[in-house]
Amino acid sequence: MVAAQLDPVPGSPWTADYSDIWPSVEPHIDAAMAMSPSNTATSYDGMSYPFLRFWFCKARASFIGCIEQAIWHGNKDWYQADVVLIRKAAKPRYNVVKGWRMIYLLPVMARVTDRMVLLEVAKHLELEDTQFGSRRKRGCHDTCAVLSEFLKANSGFCTALLSMNIEGGFDRIDMDLMADFLVARGCPNMFVNWIQHWAGQRRIRFSFNDGLSCM
């Protein structure tokens, strides 16, 4: 990224209809940095969040310039991730996939950009009050509280509870369906297109027993 700032990257698949999101997301950079954790492992680029915070504090202009260049022109390295395999505790067998947990390590500057876009998209979405999944400051206890209040308010009626668990929802999400969901809830088209492009270009490699698979 530092090299890219000194020698800007050439053009990429980004197009004008959604690469112009920078003016909208730039005001969120301070909040995105504040949301960054401090104890995550580095990805293949070797950068860490403490390093980013030091860079952001000491040379804010160049830091912002790097992210701006990458958003405007694209950065194919941001689509790549290392996946570390960790054994799940107390599993009877480790020769099956479910005995392992996959930890995705993404480039930290890409994660900061993710948060900037997410904060702006959240301003436009109109979500129901009863949606708790994937929302900040809303957890299982909030869901239980709402359900409890609903049952109390309808105590004179026969009630039933239907629950289901969607296994691997993020792995199986339909990008076109997600786009329709975002549009229906007020997300501007340029952000919908950007998210589709961002999510559709992912590449990973696995890290296991001190070895790396091909990207």
Buried (B, 14 or more C-beta within 10 A) or exposed (E): BEEBBEEBBEEEEBEEEBBBBBEBBBEBBEEBBEBBEEEBEBBBBEBBBEEBBEBBEEBEEBBBBBBBBBBBBBBEBBBBBBBBBEEEEEEEEEEEEEEBEEBEBBBBBBBBBBBBBBBBBEEEBEEEEEEBEEEEEBEEEEBEEBEEEEEEEEEEEEEEEEEEEEEEEEEEEEEEEBBEBBEEBEBBEBBBBBBBBBEEEEEBEBBEEEEEEEE
